[in-house]
Amino acid sequence: SPEYVPESDFESHPEDDDDEDPEEDPVDYPADGGD
């Protein structure tokens, strides 16, 4: 599943752990991007 993100990915991209601004990270929110 594309929604699954391994813990190692969070360690490599801590900046992606921005739940407060989902609009800034549409890649992490395919439901918003609709890509």
mmCIF file of the N, C-alpha and C atoms, coordinates in Angstrom:
data_MODEL
# 
_entry.id   MODEL 
# 
loop_
_atom_site.group_PDB 
_atom_site.id 
_atom_site.type_symbol 
_atom_site.label_atom_id 
_atom_site.label_alt_id 
_atom_site.label_comp_id 
_atom_site.label_asym_id 
_atom_site.label_entity_id 
_atom_site.label_seq_id 
_atom_site.pdbx_PDB_ins_code 
_atom_site.Cartn_x 
_atom_site.Cartn_y 
_atom_site.Cartn_z 
_atom_site.occupancy 
_atom_site.B_iso_or_equiv 
_atom_site.pdbx_formal_charge 
_atom_site.auth_seq_id 
_atom_site.auth_comp_id 
_atom_site.auth_asym_id 
_atom_site.auth_atom_id 
_atom_site.pdbx_PDB_model_num 
ATOM 1   N N  . SER A 1 1  ? 0.833  -1.216 0.000  1.00 0.00 ? 1  SER A N  1 
ATOM 2   C CA . SER A 1 1  ? 0.000  0.000  0.000  1.00 0.00 ? 1  SER A CA 1 
ATOM 3   C C  . SER A 1 1  ? 0.863  1.261  0.000  1.00 0.00 ? 1  SER A C  1 
ATOM 4   N N  . PRO A 1 2  ? 0.506  2.243  -0.806 1.00 0.00 ? 2  PRO A N  1 
ATOM 5   C CA . PRO A 1 2  ? 1.279  3.493  -0.896 1.00 0.00 ? 2  PRO A CA 1 
ATOM 6   C C  . PRO A 1 2  ? 1.215  4.300  0.395  1.00 0.00 ? 2  PRO A C  1 
ATOM 7   N N  . GLU A 1 3  ? 0.207  4.011  1.227  1.00 0.00 ? 3  GLU A N  1 
ATOM 8   C CA . GLU A 1 3  ? 0.071  4.753  2.482  1.00 0.00 ? 3  GLU A CA 1 
ATOM 9   C C  . GLU A 1 3  ? 1.067  4.254  3.519  1.00 0.00 ? 3  GLU A C  1 
ATOM 10  N N  . TYR A 1 4  ? 1.583  3.030  3.302  1.00 0.00 ? 4  TYR A N  1 
ATOM 11  C CA . TYR A 1 4  ? 2.525  2.447  4.265  1.00 0.00 ? 4  TYR A CA 1 
ATOM 12  C C  . TYR A 1 4  ? 3.897  3.101  4.149  1.00 0.00 ? 4  TYR A C  1 
ATOM 13  N N  . VAL A 1 5  ? 4.404  3.573  5.282  1.00 0.00 ? 5  VAL A N  1 
ATOM 14  C CA . VAL A 1 5  ? 5.726  4.190  5.286  1.00 0.00 ? 5  VAL A CA 1 
ATOM 15  C C  . VAL A 1 5  ? 6.572  3.588  6.403  1.00 0.00 ? 5  VAL A C  1 
ATOM 16  N N  . PRO A 1 6  ? 7.642  2.889  6.039  1.00 0.00 ? 6  PRO A N  1 
ATOM 17  C CA . PRO A 1 6  ? 8.527  2.258  7.031  1.00 0.00 ? 6  PRO A CA 1 
ATOM 18  C C  . PRO A 1 6  ? 9.160  3.291  7.952  1.00 0.00 ? 6  PRO A C  1 
ATOM 19  N N  . GLU A 1 7  ? 9.483  2.850  9.176  1.00 0.00 ? 7  GLU A N  1 
ATOM 20  C CA . GLU A 1 7  ? 10.069 3.777  10.150 1.00 0.00 ? 7  GLU A CA 1 
ATOM 21  C C  . GLU A 1 7  ? 11.378 4.359  9.628  1.00 0.00 ? 7  GLU A C  1 
ATOM 22  N N  . SER A 1 8  ? 12.109 3.549  8.844  1.00 0.00 ? 8  SER A N  1 
ATOM 23  C CA . SER A 1 8  ? 13.385 4.007  8.317  1.00 0.00 ? 8  SER A CA 1 
ATOM 24  C C  . SER A 1 8  ? 13.185 5.213  7.407  1.00 0.00 ? 8  SER A C  1 
ATOM 25  N N  . ASP A 1 9  ? 12.020 5.278  6.749  1.00 0.00 ? 9  ASP A N  1 
ATOM 26  C CA . ASP A 1 9  ? 11.748 6.399  5.853  1.00 0.00 ? 9  ASP A CA 1 
ATOM 27  C C  . ASP A 1 9  ? 11.580 7.688  6.649  1.00 0.00 ? 9  ASP A C  1 
ATOM 28  N N  . PHE A 1 10 ? 10.970 7.566  7.834  1.00 0.00 ? 10 PHE A N  1 
ATOM 29  C CA . PHE A 1 10 ? 10.780 8.743  8.683  1.00 0.00 ? 10 PHE A CA 1 
ATOM 30  C C  . PHE A 1 10 ? 12.128 9.260  9.174  1.00 0.00 ? 10 PHE A C  1 
ATOM 31  N N  . GLU A 1 11 ? 13.037 8.323  9.432  1.00 0.00 ? 11 GLU A N  1 
ATOM 32  C CA . GLU A 1 11 ? 14.352 8.727  9.916  1.00 0.00 ? 11 GLU A CA 1 
ATOM 33  C C  . GLU A 1 11 ? 15.135 9.428  8.806  1.00 0.00 ? 11 GLU A C  1 
ATOM 34  N N  . SER A 1 12 ? 14.902 8.984  7.569  1.00 0.00 ? 12 SER A N  1 
ATOM 35  C CA . SER A 1 12 ? 15.612 9.562  6.440  1.00 0.00 ? 12 SER A CA 1 
ATOM 36  C C  . SER A 1 12 ? 14.989 10.889 6.023  1.00 0.00 ? 12 SER A C  1 
ATOM 37  N N  . HIS A 1 13 ? 13.677 11.028 6.295  1.00 0.00 ? 13 HIS A N  1 
ATOM 38  C CA . HIS A 1 13 ? 12.971 12.254 5.914  1.00 0.00 ? 13 HIS A CA 1 
ATOM 39  C C  . HIS A 1 13 ? 12.111 12.766 7.064  1.00 0.00 ? 13 HIS A C  1 
ATOM 40  N N  . PRO A 1 14 ? 12.760 13.271 8.112  1.00 0.00 ? 14 PRO A N  1 
ATOM 41  C CA . PRO A 1 14 ? 12.029 13.770 9.286  1.00 0.00 ? 14 PRO A CA 1 
ATOM 42  C C  . PRO A 1 14 ? 11.164 14.980 8.927  1.00 0.00 ? 14 PRO A C  1 
ATOM 43  N N  . GLU A 1 15 ? 11.563 15.701 7.881  1.00 0.00 ? 15 GLU A N  1 
ATOM 44  C CA . GLU A 1 15 ? 10.806 16.885 7.489  1.00 0.00 ? 15 GLU A CA 1 
ATOM 45  C C  . GLU A 1 15 ? 9.454  16.492 6.901  1.00 0.00 ? 15 GLU A C  1 
ATOM 46  N N  . ASP A 1 16 ? 9.350  15.233 6.450  1.00 0.00 ? 16 ASP A N  1 
ATOM 47  C CA . ASP A 1 16 ? 8.086  14.769 5.877  1.00 0.00 ? 16 ASP A CA 1 
ATOM 48  C C  . ASP A 1 16 ? 7.057  14.493 6.968  1.00 0.00 ? 16 ASP A C  1 
ATOM 49  N N  . ASP A 1 17 ? 7.540  14.468 8.218  1.00 0.00 ? 17 ASP A N  1 
ATOM 50  C CA . ASP A 1 17 ? 6.627  14.184 9.330  1.00 0.00 ? 17 ASP A CA 1 
ATOM 51  C C  . ASP A 1 17 ? 5.907  15.468 9.747  1.00 0.00 ? 17 ASP A C  1 
ATOM 52  N N  . ASP A 1 18 ? 5.328  16.142 8.748  1.00 0.00 ? 18 ASP A N  1 
ATOM 53  C CA . ASP A 1 18 ? 4.647  17.411 9.017  1.00 0.00 ? 18 ASP A CA 1 
ATOM 54  C C  . ASP A 1 18 ? 3.141  17.226 8.893  1.00 0.00 ? 18 ASP A C  1 
ATOM 55  N N  . ASP A 1 19 ? 2.548  16.634 9.920  1.00 0.00 ? 19 ASP A N  1 
ATOM 56  C CA . ASP A 1 19 ? 1.113  16.340 9.888  1.00 0.00 ? 19 ASP A CA 1 
ATOM 57  C C  . ASP A 1 19 ? 0.282  17.614 9.999  1.00 0.00 ? 19 ASP A C  1 
ATOM 58  N N  . GLU A 1 20 ? 0.905  18.681 10.497 1.00 0.00 ? 20 GLU A N  1 
ATOM 59  C CA . GLU A 1 20 ? 0.159  19.924 10.711 1.00 0.00 ? 20 GLU A CA 1 
ATOM 60  C C  . GLU A 1 20 ? -0.156 20.609 9.379  1.00 0.00 ? 20 GLU A C  1 
ATOM 61  N N  . ASP A 1 21 ? 0.682  20.368 8.368  1.00 0.00 ? 21 ASP A N  1 
ATOM 62  C CA . ASP A 1 21 ? 0.469  20.997 7.062  1.00 0.00 ? 21 ASP A CA 1 
ATOM 63  C C  . ASP A 1 21 ? 0.436  19.947 5.950  1.00 0.00 ? 21 ASP A C  1 
ATOM 64  N N  . PRO A 1 22 ? -0.653 19.216 5.853  1.00 0.00 ? 22 PRO A N  1 
ATOM 65  C CA . PRO A 1 22 ? -0.781 18.157 4.839  1.00 0.00 ? 22 PRO A CA 1 
ATOM 66  C C  . PRO A 1 22 ? -0.774 18.727 3.423  1.00 0.00 ? 22 PRO A C  1 
ATOM 67  N N  . GLU A 1 23 ? -1.193 19.968 3.274  1.00 0.00 ? 23 GLU A N  1 
ATOM 68  C CA . GLU A 1 23 ? -1.240 20.589 1.950  1.00 0.00 ? 23 GLU A CA 1 
ATOM 69  C C  . GLU A 1 23 ? 0.170  20.814 1.407  1.00 0.00 ? 23 GLU A C  1 
ATOM 70  N N  . GLU A 1 24 ? 1.140  20.940 2.315  1.00 0.00 ? 24 GLU A N  1 
ATOM 71  C CA . GLU A 1 24 ? 2.514  21.162 1.890  1.00 0.00 ? 24 GLU A CA 1 
ATOM 72  C C  . GLU A 1 24 ? 3.159  19.849 1.435  1.00 0.00 ? 24 GLU A C  1 
ATOM 73  N N  . ASP A 1 25 ? 2.559  18.737 1.836  1.00 0.00 ? 25 ASP A N  1 
ATOM 74  C CA . ASP A 1 25 ? 3.091  17.432 1.460  1.00 0.00 ? 25 ASP A CA 1 
ATOM 75  C C  . ASP A 1 25 ? 2.004  16.569 0.828  1.00 0.00 ? 25 ASP A C  1 
ATOM 76  N N  . PRO A 1 26 ? 1.549  16.934 -0.384 1.00 0.00 ? 26 PRO A N  1 
ATOM 77  C CA . PRO A 1 26 ? 0.478  16.192 -1.062 1.00 0.00 ? 26 PRO A CA 1 
ATOM 78  C C  . PRO A 1 26 ? 0.906  14.767 -1.404 1.00 0.00 ? 26 PRO A C  1 
ATOM 79  N N  . VAL A 1 27 ? 2.223  14.538 -1.479 1.00 0.00 ? 27 VAL A N  1 
ATOM 80  C CA . VAL A 1 27 ? 2.729  13.210 -1.811 1.00 0.00 ? 27 VAL A CA 1 
ATOM 81  C C  . VAL A 1 27 ? 2.350  12.220 -0.720 1.00 0.00 ? 27 VAL A C  1 
ATOM 82  N N  . ASP A 1 28 ? 2.317  12.711 0.531  1.00 0.00 ? 28 ASP A N  1 
ATOM 83  C CA . ASP A 1 28 ? 1.966  11.846 1.650  1.00 0.00 ? 28 ASP A CA 1 
ATOM 84  C C  . ASP A 1 28 ? 0.454  11.709 1.780  1.00 0.00 ? 28 ASP A C  1 
ATOM 85  N N  . TYR A 1 29 ? -0.276 12.516 1.006  1.00 0.00 ? 29 TYR A N  1 
ATOM 86  C CA . TYR A 1 29 ? -1.738 12.486 1.084  1.00 0.00 ? 29 TYR A CA 1 
ATOM 87  C C  . TYR A 1 29 ? -2.343 12.340 -0.318 1.00 0.00 ? 29 TYR A C  1 
ATOM 88  N N  . PRO A 1 30 ? -2.284 11.107 -0.856 1.00 0.00 ? 30 PRO A N  1 
ATOM 89  C CA . PRO A 1 30 ? -2.808 10.845 -2.211 1.00 0.00 ? 30 PRO A CA 1 
ATOM 90  C C  . PRO A 1 30 ? -4.291 11.186 -2.326 1.00 0.00 ? 30 PRO A C  1 
ATOM 91  N N  . ALA A 1 31 ? -5.016 11.138 -1.214 1.00 0.00 ? 31 ALA A N  1 
ATOM 92  C CA . ALA A 1 31 ? -6.446 11.446 -1.212 1.00 0.00 ? 31 ALA A CA 1 
ATOM 93  C C  . ALA A 1 31 ? -6.653 12.921 -1.551 1.00 0.00 ? 31 ALA A C  1 
ATOM 94  N N  . ASP A 1 32 ? -5.695 13.766 -1.130 1.00 0.00 ? 32 ASP A N  1 
ATOM 95  C CA . ASP A 1 32 ? -5.800 15.198 -1.396 1.00 0.00 ? 32 ASP A CA 1 
ATOM 96  C C  . ASP A 1 32 ? -5.295 15.533 -2.798 1.00 0.00 ? 32 ASP A C  1 
ATOM 97  N N  . GLY A 1 33 ? -4.209 14.863 -3.176 1.00 0.00 ? 33 GLY A N  1 
ATOM 98  C CA . GLY A 1 33 ? -3.618 15.133 -4.489 1.00 0.00 ? 33 GLY A CA 1 
ATOM 99  C C  . GLY A 1 33 ? -4.461 14.560 -5.613 1.00 0.00 ? 33 GLY A C  1 
ATOM 100 N N  . GLY A 1 34 ? -4.978 13.352 -5.419 1.00 0.00 ? 34 GLY A N  1 
ATOM 101 C CA . GLY A 1 34 ? -5.804 12.733 -6.443 1.00 0.00 ? 34 GLY A CA 1 
ATOM 102 C C  . GLY A 1 34 ? -4.983 12.369 -7.664 1.00 0.00 ? 34 GLY A C  1 
ATOM 103 N N  . ASP A 1 35 ? -3.691 12.203 -7.447 1.00 0.00 ? 35 ASP A N  1 
ATOM 104 C CA . ASP A 1 35 ? -2.807 11.879 -8.553 1.00 0.00 ? 35 ASP A CA 1 
ATOM 105 C C  . ASP A 1 35 ? -2.969 10.416 -8.932 1.00 0.00 ? 35 ASP A C  1 
# 
